[in-house]
Amino acid sequence: MNLFRSEEHVDRWLDGRAPGASIPVTTLSDLAHAWWDDRLSPQWAPHAREHNQAVLDRLGLAGEFWRLPVA
């Protein structure tokens, strides 16, 4: 993961290479909270793929990069 201050900064860093997925830091924060919010609960158990995919979908993270593999 790399953090950048602007799209122009991303473009300079890529220097012609193909970009991967990029999201605003606010969306990254929302994702972290949604993904790990219950992690410290004594009843915590790993979430099912469907739950995790629903988190990504709810945050508008769409496209091949954001599709979790089906086991």
LOZA-528757 format. One record per atom (N, C-alpha, C, O): residue number from 1; atom name; x, y, z. Coordinates in steps of 0.02 Angstrom, whole numbers, always signed. Last residue first. Example, Ala and Ser with C-alpha at 12.3 -4.5 7.8 and 13.67 -1.06 7.14 Angstrom:
// LOZA-528757
  num  atomo      px      py      pz
    2      N    +642    -112    +354
    2     CA    +684     -53    +357
    2      C    +645      +2    +394
    2      O    +670     +57    +402
    1      N    +660    -284    +390
    1     CA    +615    -225    +390
    1      C    +660    -165    +390
    1      O    +712    -166    +423
***
This chain:
// LOZA-528757
  num  atomo      px      py      pz
   71      N    -706    -993    -139
   71     CA    -668   -1053    -120
   71      C    -692   -1116    -153
   71      O    -665   -1170    -142
   70      N    -690    -856    -241
   70     CA    -737    -905    -214
   70      C    -699    -968    -200
   70      O    -662    -994    -243
   69      N    -602    -705    -202
   69     CA    -607    -770    -235
   69      C    -659    -814    -201
   69      O    -669    -810    -140
   68      N    -679    -544    -209
   68     CA    -645    -595    -170
   68      C    -653    -663    -204
   68      O    -706    -677    -232
   67      N    -655    -406    -306
   67     CA    -693    -468    -302
   67      C    -652    -520    -264
   67      O    -596    -536    -284
   66      N    -576    -294    -327
   66     CA    -612    -298    -263
   66      C    -655    -361    -257
   66      O    -690    -368    -206
   65      N    -527    -306    -456
   65     CA    -479    -302    -400
   65      C    -513    -315    -334
   65      O    -483    -345    -289
   64      N    -645    -299    -537
   64     CA    -609    -362    -528
   64      C    -562    -361    -467
   64      O    -558    -410    -430
   63      N    -768    -194    -456
   63     CA    -719    -211    -508
   63      C    -681    -273    -488
   63      O    -684    -297    -431
   62      N    -790     -85    -314
   62     CA    -814    -131    -366
   62      C    -758    -144    -416
   62      O    -707    -109    -417
   61      N    -831     -22    -175
   61     CA    -768     -48    -202
   61      C    -785    -104    -251
   61      O    -792    -162    -232
   60      N    -936     +30    -103
   60     CA    -929     +49    -173
   60      C    -864     +26    -205
   60      O    -844     +53    -257
   59      N    -959     -16     +21
   59     CA    -915     +42     +16
   59      C    -903     +64     -56
   59      O    -866    +111     -69
   58      N   -1033    -128      -8
   58     CA   -1066     -72     +27
   58      C   -1024      -9     +22
   58      O   -1052     +46     +18
   57      N    -933    -212     -62
   57     CA    -988    -188    -104
   57      C   -1020    -126     -73
   57      O   -1034     -77    -107
   56      N    -856    -238     +52
   56     CA    -826    -205      -6
   56      C    -880    -174     -50
   56      O    -873    -118     -73
   55      N    -954    -303    +131
   55     CA    -920    -243    +156
   55      C    -891    -204     +97
   55      O    -901    -143     +91
   54      N    -983    -414     +51
   54     CA   -1035    -364     +63
   54      C   -1006    -299     +90
   54      O   -1030    -245     +72
   53      N    -865    -484     +63
   53     CA    -882    -455      -2
   53      C    -936    -402      +6
   53      O    -935    -352     -30
   52      N    -876    -521    +199
   52     CA    -821    -476    +177
   52      C    -836    -445    +110
   52      O    -822    -386     +99
   51      N    -988    -605    +190
   51     CA    -988    -546    +234
   51      C    -936    -496    +211
   51      O    -950    -436    +205
   50      N    -940    -704    +104
   50     CA    -999    -664     +85
   50      C   -1004    -600    +126
   50      O   -1021    -547    +100
   49      N    -837    -762    +177
   49     CA    -822    -726    +116
   49      C    -879    -680     +97
   49      O    -868    -623     +75
   48      N    -863    -737    +353
   48     CA    -871    -775    +292
   48      C    -855    -731    +232
   48      O    -858    -669    +236
   47      N    -741    -686    +474
   47     CA    -802    -675    +436
   47      C    -803    -719    +374
   47      O    -751    -736    +346
   46      N    -679    -771    +617
   46     CA    -669    -745    +550
   46      C    -735    -739    +513
   46      O    -780    -781    +519
   45      N    -748    -713    +771
   45     CA    -730    -769    +727
   45      C    -720    -740    +658
   45      O    -750    -689    +641
   44      N    -762    -650    +935
   44     CA    -742    -641    +865
   44      C    -727    -708    +832
   44      O    -697    -752    +862
   43      N    -800    -643   +1064
   43     CA    -837    -690   +1022
   43      C    -816    -686    +949
   43      O    -847    -717    +905
   42      N    -724    -541   +1119
   42     CA    -708    -610   +1139
   42      C    -744    -662   +1095
   42      O    -721    -719   +1090
   41      N    -675    -417   +1001
   41     CA    -729    -449   +1038
   41      C    -709    -521   +1057
   41      O    -680    -556   +1017
   40      N    -584    -362    +917
   40     CA    -564    -370    +988
   40      C    -619    -402   +1031
   40      O    -609    -412   +1091
   39      N    -650    -353    +792
   39     CA    -592    -398    +801
   39      C    -573    -410    +874
   39      O    -549    -464    +891
   38      N    -750    -274    +744
   38     CA    -767    -322    +796
   38      C    -709    -366    +817
   38      O    -718    -413    +855
   37      N    -688    -196    +643
   37     CA    -721    -164    +700
   37      C    -734    -212    +758
   37      O    -730    -191    +816
   36      N    -627    -233    +523
   36     CA    -596    -254    +586
   36      C    -632    -229    +649
   36      O    -607    -240    +704
   35      N    -704    -186    +415
   35     CA    -673    -252    +411
   35      C    -652    -278    +480
   35      O    -659    -338    +495
   34      N    -743     -57    +449
   34     CA    -794    -107    +433
   34      C    -766    -178    +436
   34      O    -800    -225    +457
   33      N    -617      +5    +467
   33     CA    -666      +1    +522
   33      C    -718     -53    +509
   33      O    -734     -91    +555
   32      N    -560     -10    +340
   32     CA    -528     -38    +399
   32      C    -577     -46    +457
   32      O    -577     -97    +491
   31      N    -653     +62    +262
   31     CA    -642      -9    +250
   31      C    -611     -42    +312
   31      O    -633     -95    +333
   30      N    -638    +192    +311
   30     CA    -703    +159    +316
   30      C    -696     +83    +308
   30      O    -728     +45    +343
   29      N    -503    +211    +273
   29     CA    -522    +212    +343
   29      C    -589    +177    +354
   29      O    -596    +137    +400
   28      N    -519    +206    +134
   28     CA    -475    +158    +167
   28      C    -491    +154    +241
   28      O    -493    +100    +270
   27      N    -597    +319    +117
   27     CA    -626    +253    +103
   27      C    -584    +198    +134
   27      O    -611    +149    +159
   26      N    -503    +415    +152
   26     CA    -564    +410    +191
   26      C    -599    +343    +180
   26      O    -626    +313    +226
   25      N    -408    +401     +53
   25     CA    -390    +379    +120
   25      C    -452    +375    +165
   25      O    -453    +335    +211
   24      N    -479    +339    -100
   24     CA    -463    +394     -54
   24      C    -448    +366     +16
   24      O    -473    +313     +35
   23      N    -394    +212    -196
   23     CA    -453    +237    -160
   23      C    -432    +295    -116
   23      O    -374    +300     -97
   22      N    -345    +113    -334
   22     CA    -331    +168    -288
   22      C    -397    +193    -259
   22      O    -448    +194    -293
   21      N    -271     -29    -409
   21     CA    -330      +3    -380
   21      C    -307     +60    -334
   21      O    -256     +54    -300
   20      N    -135     +11    -517
   20     CA    -177     -39    -484
   20      C    -239      -3    -459
   20      O    -258     +49    -487
   19      N     -78     +72    -678
   19     CA     -99     +80    -608
   19      C    -136     +20    -583
   19      O    -166     -18    -621
   18      N     +66     +35    -774
   18     CA      -6     +27    -766
   18      C     -25     +34    -692
   18      O      +8      +6    -648
   17      N    +193    +163    -789
   17     CA    +171     +95    -773
   17      C     +96     +93    -765
   17      O     +64    +144    -752
   16      N    +221    +299    -802
   16     CA    +202    +262    -861
   16      C    +181    +190    -849
   16      O    +153    +158    -894
   15      N    +251    +333    -667
   15     CA    +300    +345    -721
   15      C    +285    +301    -782
   15      O    +330    +270    -810
   14      N    +195    +323    -541
   14     CA    +187    +268    -588
   14      C    +236    +272    -646
   14      O    +259    +222    -672
   13      N    +226    +448    -487
   13     CA    +255    +388    -457
   13      C    +251    +329    -505
   13      O    +299    +290    -510
   12      N    +148    +532    -567
   12     CA    +221    +539    -566
   12      C    +254    +476    -540
   12      O    +304    +454    -567
   11      N     +19    +483    -533
   11     CA     +43    +480    -601
   11      C    +119    +486    -605
   11      O    +152    +450    -643
   10      N     +15    +516    -395
   10     CA     +10    +446    -417
   10      C     +40    +439    -487
   10      O     +80    +394    -500
    9      N     +18    +655    -406
    9     CA     +73    +621    -371
    9      C     +74    +547    -391
    9      O    +128    +519    -401
    8      N    -104    +675    -467
    8     CA     -43    +694    -503
    8      C     +18    +660    -472
    8      O     +64    +639    -507
    7      N    -191    +638    -367
    7     CA    -188    +596    -428
    7      C    -124    +612    -467
    7      O     -94    +567    -497
    6      N    -108    +661    -207
    6     CA    -150    +683    -263
    6      C    -144    +633    -320
    6      O    -100    +591    -320
    5      N     -33    +605    -106
    5     CA     -71    +665     -89
    5      C    -117    +688    -145
    5      O    -160    +730    -134
    4      N     -34    +429     -66
    4     CA     -15    +485    -109
    4      C     -58    +545     -92
    4      O    -114    +537     -68
    3      N     +27    +279      +1
    3     CA     -16    +337     +10
    3      C     +11    +395     -30
    3      O     +71    +409     -30
    2      N     +25    +108     -41
    2     CA     +60    +172     -44
    2      C      +9    +228     -35
    2      O     -47    +223     -60
    1      N     +42     -58      +0
    1     CA      +0      +0      +0
    1      C     +45     +62      +0
    1      O     +95     +66     +36
***
